[in-house]
Amino acid sequence: MEEENNNEKSKKRGGLIKEFKEFIMRGNVIDMAIGIVIGVAFGTVINSAVNDIIMPPIGLLLGKVNFANLFAVLKQGSTPPPYNTVSAAGEAGAVTLNYGLFINTIISFIIISLVIFGIIKLMNRFRKKEEPKQEELKECPYCYSSINIKAVKCPNCTADLK
């Protein structure tokens, strides 16, 4: 009896592993993983551009201000103020409100948004030129979306088509 239960559990695990492998090997999961990796790398580049290229000239124009070190002390640390940098305040155990880092983050967000908007506009321009004519479309029998007549796999629901 116990052997039968173990065999059933083993079959279920084998089925789960098989299902998981099929899920992972779908094209859209791999595309998503690649997109996430590229997104993280892109975010790092944008943060460097903001912190190392854009903010220093702005800080220079505003009287040699380093935005990364703009902060307000909410609670003094073990060493009394003044603290010249956020890290010095942190080492002293002070509680700070780091509004300069927030400004850097806002500027990073704006730059990333503008770049993504530009990429989407460019992609839409190319996509409009390549839209298939109505007679080149068929309906997916599973999700009922319009797809190219030559498609063997639905790009929307990933169903195999006959």
Secondary structure by P-SEA (a helix, b strand, c coil): caaaaaaaaaaaaaaaaaaaaaaaacaaaaaaaaaaaaaaaaaaaaaaaaacccaaaaaaaacccccccccccccccccccccccaaaaaaaccccccaaaaaaaaaaaaaaaaaaaaaaaaaaaaaaaacccccccccccccccccccccccccccccccc
